[in-house]
Amino acid sequence: MPEIRRTEVEFEGRVEEREIIVEEEGVVPWGEEAQLRQVGRPSPRVDGPARVTGQALYTSDLRLPGQLVARVLRSPHAHAKLGAIDSSAAEALPGVHLIWHRKRLPPVPRFRGRELFPEELAYQGAEVALVVAVDERVAEEAIAAIDVTYRELPFVEDLDAALAENAPPALLGTAGNVINPDGRTYQRGDLNRGWEEADVTVELSVRTPNASHAPLEPHATVARWEGDQLTVWESTQGVFSVRNGLADALDLPQDSVRVICDYMGGGFGAKQRADRHTLLAALAAREVGRPVSLVLGRGEEQLVGGYRPASRQTIRIGAREDGTLTCLEHDVWEHMGAYGHPGYMVTGATQSLYACPNVRTSVRGVRANTDRGRAFRAPGYVEGVFALESGMDLVAETLGIDPLDLRLKNYTDDDPARGVPYTNKGLREAYEIGAQRSRWRERADGVREEGPWRRGWGMASQVWGGGGGPPANAIVKLLPDATAEVLVGVQDIGTGTRTVLAQIAAEELGLPLAAVRVVLGDTRATPYGPTSAGSQTLPSAGPAVRAAARACLEEVLDLAAQMLGVPDAGEALAVQDGEIVYEPEPEQRIPFREVAAKMDGYTLVGDGARGPNPETKRVNTFGAHFVQVEVNVETGQVRVLKLVAAHDVGRVINPMTAANQVYGGVTQGLGLGLIEERVIDGATGQQLTPNLETYKIPALMDVPAIDVAFIDRADAEANSVGAKGLGEPPIIPAPAALANAIADAIGVHITELPITPRRVLRALQDKEEA
């Protein structure tokens, strides 16, 4: 029975209490003792063949009858005011159907408080005009024919420029470039006492870069109207988020907007909601009366598709001689772009990873003349853990303590930030497994020098949410041929969601995996599901699917009891090897398929919902990475030899897809640590990395041996399937562990990412001159 409850939900590092309608899941959680056949098996992705054979339909693949192409004219300047604009030559071109700009506005001129075509163009790539044409060639020709004059304005391209004395404003009419001068702050304990009790203190200033999401599939929308009904195909991490955003912007009932995302090629946090291109495509399609496609080009994706905000951080750590932490202070400035918000939870790990009684943190968002910073796989935590774990290694070095022993010394089973226990914490086991597989304790016996190469070992820890929560709903339908359909309103963003949800349903129904089909990514066909962000998809939707499958199975068992002539099903009937068995008299059994066939034209339906989160405990994920590197002291080159990634994410539903997530997260983390950086020219404000040739991401030959280990212990208090989210944890400790390994190899800490050969050589030179 649904009821209104308050429950805590953690999303991207922020914990908030929500008042929502929830239902109990109505199933006994799968504990460690559960005997499972489908769940826990390394099953290939059910949609793998469609993806690798080209049958999978992505948004940019869609070609509807009469479909037109939209393109956006974007400002070439970091900061400018729009002057005159003349689109008459473009309008005269054959095949041009529509042009909008500031002098000819669309019927909805604003979106989320901002003008679609503003006079002040606060970043390179800001929208100046929209063209809709018969094909890409005509659209590009029309864009080139629009005559625009600009008045360039002073700009600030990065944190240093934005925070400099007498810096010009990134946005006209704003007082300074710090979005929240008082900062997002946190404090516990007595800082003065903490510093007084410290035998040693270390201070470290670190920098992390703007990093582009660089998904293989750029942002893309196809919009079509049928009367007052709008259908949008969108490359998105949240079909319901896009639906709600469009319905609100267009002042439409939610049932008039349908959003579909069948397949998508990466988002990493940048595609969580309806964006400006989404609304423009929808408005244009309504205006011209034909479907309209708006797909960002690679250069546009690099300009306006989002980025991990750069950071400047200062961390101070105090500790006693035995390694016990006495005080932590962590101050952060984040590059959030011209229209960014006050910043992400960069200091989340500092608040909760170690048992330190005295902690103060602050995060300040800073405006600069770029598009807004967006969530990017564990937003904030990757950057913050780099600072914290670099500082912890410096403390260990100062005290002569093994870095792993220092972390174990300050281990805690409770969340120190909120004073409540965790439902489950496997970080100690992750340390043990990681140390064993990396031969951490034997590293002193390893080869340290070979010609110009220096070998080093490093490690770092990880904490993140990943507990998910309500609301999330699912429907399971059993068909007369003993196959089942699972309807759930999430989307598979490349993580294997279709596969793991099918495994959960198959497990509960007692069916083979091949007999279960998952329908997702469609707001009209499915009940509500959450956005795939914050590592919440599986721990939110998985329990809802299990509850729905159980409700459906109970109806099947009721029918089987009638067909067998046995008493009320209750707990006496069970599915075993394709048969429904009356356990008090095992000879009383009937094939599952025979019961399903009895339905003829009738369909059995079960629905389920994600229940509330635990009231007095925190649900978190944990992990540790151990890295071995070689550094060439003559060229500055870094070679990553091996990385061991040990993670606690509760029950692992599918070890194969889970390992894939770790490979991807680690690879992105190493990219951030070694090569990725979104570069803006300080003289012109122009981006110098507008494509995948100049913006380097790791290729196959850059990826080292990655040894993946899971604690794989069901967290039965977290939810009924015992699983937690894995999307973000694998990226969090990778850059920090890498940096610590490099410091171990060359004897100096490099405090700015990415750690390029130039920065390695500069650090070595500074060390010699010191």
N, C-alpha and C positions, 0 to 999 in steps of 0.2 A: 504494500500500500504506500503510495508516495506521500511524503511529508516534507514540510519546510524545515530545514536544519541549517545550522551554521557549521562549516567545516573548513579547516585550514588546507590551502593548496599552495605548493611552491612552484613558481614558474620563473625560469631563467634567473634563479638566485634570490628572487623576492618571495617572501612568505606573506600571504594575505588570507584573511578570514572572509569567506563568502557565505551569503545567505542564499541557498539554492534549494530546489526541489530534488530530493534524493529518494532512492529505494534501496532497501537491503537486497543484497545479491541473491539470497535464498539458497546458497550452496555452501557446503563445508569446504573450507580452504584446502587446497592440495598441500599437505605438509611434506616433510622429508620422507615420511613413510609411504607416501602415495605410490602405488604401482601403476606407472603410466607407460603407454605403448607408442603413442604418436608424439606427445610432448617430450622434448629432450632428444629427439632423433635428429641427426644432421640431414635434413631433407632438402634437395635442390629446390630452387624457387619455382613455384607453380606457373609463374609467368615468364620464366627464363627463355623458353623456346620462342615466344612471341617477341621478346626483346632482341634476341640475337639473330633472328631471321628477318627482321624489318617489318613484321606484322603489327607490332605495337604502334598505336597511333598517338603521337605527341601533338600538342596544340599547333605548332608550326607546320605540321604535316596536313592539317585539315584543309580541304578544298570543297566548299559548299557551292551549289549552283548560284551563279550570279555574284560570287564573292569579289569584293573590291579590296584594295590594298591601301593602308594608311601609313604615312610617314610623318615624322616630326622634324621641323626646323628648330635647331637648338642654338642657344647663344654660344659664340666662340670665346667669350670673355669670362674671366674669373668674377668680375663685378662690373655691372654696367647699367645704364638707364636706356630704355628703349626710346628711340627717336621716331623718325618717320618710317612707315612700312607701306609698301606698294606691292600688291599681289596681282595687279591687272594682267601682267604678262603671263603669269602662271595660270590664271583663270582662263585665258584664251587658248591654252593648249588642248588639243583634242584628247579626250579620255580623262580629263580632270572633272571630278564630280562635286568636290566640296573643298573649300579652304576656310579655315577659321584662324583668327589671330586677335590681337588686342583691339583692333578697330572693327572687328566683326566677330563678336563673341558667341560661343555656343549657348544654348538655352539654359544650361547650368554653368555659370561662370566661375564658381568656387568649389573647392573640394577640401574638406577637413580644415576649413578656416583660411585657406590660401587661394589666391586667384590662379586659374588654370593658365592664363597668359598675363603675367604681371608686368608692370612697368619697370620695377626694379628686378633685374636679373642677377641673382646673388651667387651664381656659380656657373662654371662652364657646363653647358648641357641643359640649362634652364629652357623650358618650352617657350618658343616664340610664335610658332604657327603649326597648324595641322593641315596636311593635304590628304585627300582621299581620291584615288585614281584607279584606272582600270587594271594597272599592273605596276610592278616595281619600277620598271624603266621610266614610265610616265610620271610616277610619283616622285622619283629622284630628280627628274628633269624639272618638274614643277617647283620642288624645293629650291633648286639652284636658281630659278627664275624670279624668286621673291626678292625684292629689293628692300634692304633694311639698313637703317643707320643707327649707330649706338653711340652713347656718350660714356666713355670708360670712366670708372670710379676707382679710387684706391681700394686695395684688397689685402687680405691677410690669408696666406696660403696654408699655414700650419700652426701648431701650438706655440712655437717660439715667436712667430710674427704676431699672433693674436694676443699673446700675453705681454708683449713688449710695451715699454712705457710709451705713451702717446700713440699707440696703435690705432689705425683707423677702424671704424666699426664695420664688422662683416655685414651687418644689416643697418640701413639708415634708420635713424630714430631710436636706436637702442643705446642704453648707457653702458658702454663697455662690452667686452666680448665674453665675459664669464656669465653663463646662463643662470647659475645659482651661486652667488658669491659666498653665502654661508655654508654651502656644501651639503651633501647628503651625509650625515654624520652618525656615528655609533660610538658608544663608550660604555665600558664596564670597569669596575674596580677603582683603585686609587693610583693614578699614573705616577705621581711624585714618589709614593712609596715603592712602586715597582722599579723606578730608576735607582732609588737609594739601595734597594736590596740586590741590585745587579753587580756581579763581580766583573763582568765584561759587557761592553756594548758595541754593536756594529751599526753602521749606517751605510745605506746603499741607495744610489739614485740610478734608476733604470729607465729605458725608453723602449717602447714597442711601436711598430709602424702601422700606418693604414694598410690594410690587406684586402684585396678584392675577393669577392666570393667566387668569381670566374666559373660559374656553372657551365657545363657543356651546352645546356639548353638555356638561352637567354629568356628574359621576361617576354611573355607572349599572350595575346588575347585574340579570340575570334568571337564576335558578337552578332547575334541574329535576332530580329524581332518577328513575331507572328501575332499581329494585332497588338494588344497591350502586354503580351508575354515575351519576356526577354530570356534568351538562352545565351550563356557565355561559356566558352571553352577557355580555360585559363591554366597556365603553368603555375600552380600554386601549392602551398603547403596547407591551405585551409579553405576548402570549398565553402563551408558555412560562413567563415569570416568574410570571404569575398561577397557571398550572397547578401549578407547583412549590410556590408558597407555600400554596395551598389543600391540596395533597396532604400537605404537612408539617403544617399546622395540624390537619387532620382525621385524620391518621395513616392515610392511604390510599395504595395503590400509585399511581404516577403514571399508569398506564394506566387507572385508574378515574376520572380527572378529564379532561374535555374542555373546552377554553376556545375560544370563537368570538368574533371581532371582525371582522365583515364590513366595516362602515363605522364611522368614528368622527369626531366633530366637534370635534377639537382637544384637546390635552393639554398641550403645551408643557413637558413634564417632570413634570407632577403626577400622571400616570397610568402609572407605570412598573411597578407591582407590585400584588399583591392587597392590598386595604385592609380596614379594619374593616367597612365596609359590605358588602364582598364576602363575607367570612366569615359575617356575620350573615344575609345572604340565603340562603347555602348551608345553614346550620344550620336556619333557619326552614323552608325548603322540605323538608328531611328530616323535621322535626318534624310538619308538617301534612300531609305526603304529597301536596302539590300544588305547582306552580310558584309562585315568589315573585319579584316585581319590587321592587327598591329603587332608586329614582332620587332623587338629591339635588335639592332645590329650589334656586332661584337664591340665596336667602339662605344656605342651608346650604353651597352651593358657595363663597360668599365667606367663610364662617366657617371651614370645615374642609377645603376643597378644595386648600389650599396657597397659598403666596405666595413671591415672591422675598424672601429675608431682607434686612432693612435693614442698613446698614453705617455705621460711623464709621471713617474712615481718616485716617491722617497719613502723608504722603510727603515725604521730603527728598531733594533731588537736588543733586549737586555736579558742576561742569563747569569745564573750562579755558576760556580766552578764545576759543579757536577752536571751541568747542562740544563737544569731546570729553568724554564722560561719565567721571567718575572714581569716583562713588559713588552708590548708591541704597539708601535705607532706606524700608521700607513696613510700617506696623503697622495691623492691622485688627481691629475688633470687629464680630461679626455677630450679629444678632438671630435665634436659631434656634428660638424657641418653648420651651414647657415641656418637651417631650420631644425636642428637637432634638439633632443630632450636633455634633461639634466645629467644623464649618464647611466651606465650599467653598474652591476654589483661587482666592481673590480676587487673590492676588499672582502668579498664574501668568504673566501677561504681563510683570510687572516682572522676573521671573527670566529670561525668554527672549527678549523682543522686541528688546532693544538690546545692543550689544557694550559692556557695562560690566564692568570687572574686579572691582569690589568691591560686593557686594550682600548685604543682609540683609533678610529678610521674616519676618513672623509673622502668624498668624491665630488669633483666639480666638473660640470660640463662646460665646454668652451666652443664658442662659435668661430667658424672660419669659412672662407668662401669656396666651399665644396658642397655637393649634395649631402644629404643627411647620413650620418653613420647609422648602420642598422645592426640588428642582432646577427651574429655570425658564430655558429657552432660553439656553445658555451660562452656567450658574450660576457666579457669582463673577467671571467674566471681564468681564462688562458693567460691573459696579461697579468692579473694579480698573482697567480701562482708562480709565474716567472720571477716576480719580485720577491715574494715570500720565500720560495724554495732556494733562490740564489742567496738570500740573506741567511737562511738556516745553514747552508753549506759554509758560509763565511763564519758563522758562530762555531760550527764544528771545527773548522780549520784553526780558529783563534784558540779554542780550548784543547785542541789535540784529541778530539773525540771522533769516532767513526760517524759519518753523516747518518747512517741508518740507526745507530744506537741513539743519537740525539733525538731522532723522531720517535723512537720507541720510548725514550725517557719522558716525552711529553704527550704520550698517547692518552686518549680519553674515550670511554664508552658512552659518554653523554654529550649532547650538543652544548658546548660551553656558552654559545651565544644566547641560548634560550633556557638553559637549565633543565632540559628534559632529556630522557634517554632516547637512543635510537631504537627502532624496531629490530634492527639487525645491523651489525657492523663487521665486515670482513677485512678491514684494512690490515690488521695484524697478519692474517693469513696471506694477504697479497704481498706483504713485505717478505714473509718467509718463502713463498713460492718464487717471487721475483729474485730474491737473493740466491736461492738455490740454483735456479736455471741460468742465472747470469754469472755464477761462481763469484759472487760479490765478496765473500769472505776470503777467497783465495787470490784476489786481484793483486795483492802485494807480491805474489810470486810470478806474475805475468811479465812479459817483455815490455819494458817501458820505452826503449829507444831502439830505432833501427834506421841508421842513416839520418836523414832530416826529419823522419817521422817520429812523433811522440804519441804514445798511447795513453788514454785516460778512461776512467769509469765515472759515471754519474747516475744519480737517481733523483726522483721527485715523487711527491704524493698528490692525490686527487680527492676532492670532495665535490659533490654536485647533488642537485635534487633528484629528479627522475622518478619521483613517486607517483606522478599523475594524480588523478582524482576525478570526481564528478564535475559537470555532467558528461555522460557518454552513454549512448543507448545502442542496442542491436536487436535485430529480428532474425530468427532462424526459421526457415520453412522446410518441412520434409515433404518430398514429392513421391508419387506412387511408385516410382522405380527405385526407391530407396537411395536417392541422392538428395542432397540438401543444399539450400542456398542460404548464405549468410549475408545479411544486409547491414552495413555499418558505415556511418558517415565520416570516415576518415579517408585518407588518400595515401597511396604508396609512393613515397618520394624517392624510391630507389633503395629502401632499407629492407625490403622483403616482408612488408606488412601483410600483403595478401597471403603469403605462405604461413606465417606464424599464427594468424587468426584462423586460417583453415585448420591448422594442426590442433588448436584449442577446441574448435567446434567438433572436429573428428574425434578427438579424445573423449569429449563429454558424450557424444552421440553413440560412440562405439562403432563408427564407420571407418572405412579406409580413407586415406587422405584424398585419393583420386575421386571419391564420391562427394566431395564438398567443394562448392564454388563460392567464392567471396565476391560480392558486389559492393564496390566502394567508389568514392570520388564522384558522387552525383547527389546533389541536394534534393532532387525530386524523388529519387528511387529509395533513399535511405533515411533512417532516423538520424538525429543529431549526433555528430562526433566532433572531437576537439581538433584544433589546429595541430599539425605535426611539428611541434617546436617544444623546447624545454624538456626533451626526452620523455614526453608524456603519452605518446601514442599507444604503445603496448600496455603500460600499466593502467591506462584509462579504458581503452577499448577492449583489451583482452578479457578482463573480468565481466564486462557487459556481454560479450559474445558467449562466454561460458554460461552466464546466467540464462541467456536466451536459449542456448542449446539444451540446458537442463530442463527448462520449462517445456520445450518441444518434446524432449525425451519422455517426460512424465506422461504426456498425452499418448505417446506411443506405447508406453508400458501399460497404461490403462486399457488400451485396445487389446494388447496382447493378453492381459489378464482375462478379458472377456472371451477371447478366442480359445484360451487354454482351459477356461472354466475354473480358474483358481481364485482365491480370495483377492480382495483389494490389493493392488500392486504394492503400495508402500515401499519398504526396503527389500521386499522378498524377491523382486525381479531384477535381473541384471543382464547386460549385453555381454556375451562371450563368444568370440570368434564368429561373428555374424549371426548368432542366434540369441534369442531372448529366453533366458533360463529362469525357471521358478526354483530358487535356491533350496527351499526346504525339501523339494522333491526334484532333483536335477534331471530326472528322466522327462519331466514335464518341460518341454522346450519347443520353440517354434522359430523358423528362420525370420530374421529381421525383414528380409525382402517380402516375405509372405504377408507380414503385418502391414507393410507399406502398400502392397498391392491391393489390400482390402479397401483402401481409401478411394480407389477409382478416381472420381473427379474431385474428391475432397482433399484439401491441403491442411496439414497440421502446422500450426504456427506458434512459436514461442517468442516472447520478448523479454528483454533483460536490460538492466541498467547498472552502471557502476555505483557501488555503495560509497558511503562517506569514508574519509580517511580516519586513522586512529586519533582519538581526542587528546591523548596525553603523551604521545611519542612522535618523534620525527622520522620520516622516511627519506633516506639519502643513499646515494651510491658512493663507492670508494674505489680507489685503485692506486697502483704504484708502477712507475716505469723505471727500468734499469737499462742504461745505455753504455755501449762501448764504442769509442771513436779513435781515429788516428788523425793527427794534425801535422801538416808539413810546415815546419818553422821557417822554411826558405820561401815558400810560395803562399802560405796562408790557407791552403786547401784543407778542407775537413772531409774525412771519409767516415760515415757511420757504418760500423761493422755489424752491429747487432743491437736489437732493442727487444727487451722482454717486457711485455705489457700484461700485468695481472690485475683483474678487475672483479669487484663484487657488485653484481647487478641482480642479486636474487637468483631465482630459478632461470636457467637458460632454456628458452623454448626450443630454439633451433641452433645448435652449436655452429653450423655452417654459416648461416646468415649473420650470426653474432660475431663470428671471427671476421667476416667481411667488413662489418662496421668498425672493428678495431683496426683492421688494415687501412681503411679509408681515413679514420680519425688520426691515426699515427702519421700517415703520409702527409696530411694537411698540417699537422703540428710540426713535422720536420721541415715542410716548406716554409712555414712562418719562421722557423728557427734559423734557416740557412739562406733562403733565396727570395722570398716573397716580400715585395714592398711597392706600394702604390706611390709613385714619385710625382710631385708637383714642382714645376720650375718656379723658383722664387722670383725671377725677374719678370715673368709673364703671367704666372698663375695658371699656365697650361699643364695638363696632365701629360707626362712623358711616357706613360705605359698604357696606351689605349688599346692594346691587343695582346694576344697570347704569344706573340713573338717577343715583345718588349717586357711584358709582365710574365715572369717566369713562374711556372708551377712545376712540381715534381713530375718527371716522366718515369717510365718503367725502370730505366737504368739508375735512377736516383734513389730507388727504394731499397733499403737494406733488408737483411733477414729479420723478420718480425715474428717473435715467439709469443703466441697468445695463450693466456691461461685464465680460466674463470674459477672463482671460488665455488660457484654453482650450488648455492645453498638457498633453498626456498625461503622467502620472507613472508610467512603465512600471516603476519600481522599487517603487512602492507596492503594486500588484496588477495582475492580468492585463488589466483593462479600463482602467486608468490614471486612474480617477476617485477623488476624495476627497469627503467629506461636505460638504453645503451647508446643512443645517438651521439651524445656530447662527451661523456667521460673520456673516451680514448684520446681526444685532442688535448685535454687540459694539461697533463703533466709532461707531454713530449718536449716542448721547447725548453722548459726548465731543466729537465733531466739532461738534455743535449748540452745546454750551456754549462751545467755543472761538470759534465764529462770533459768538455773542452778546457775548462778551468783546471781540472785535475791533470790534463795532459800538458798544458803549457805554463801552469803556475800563476795565472792571472785571470781574474774574472772579467769577462766582456759583458758589459751591462746594456748593450743596445742590440736589438734584433732588427733585421736578420744578421747573423754572424757570418759576414762575408769574408773572403780572403783579405780584402783591404783592412777590415776592422781587426782581424787576427794579427796582421803584420804591425798595425799601429799599436795594438796593445803590447806586443812584444817589444817594440821600440820604446814605448813609454816605460816598460818594466826595466829595460836596460839603462835608461836615462835617470831613473828614480834613485 
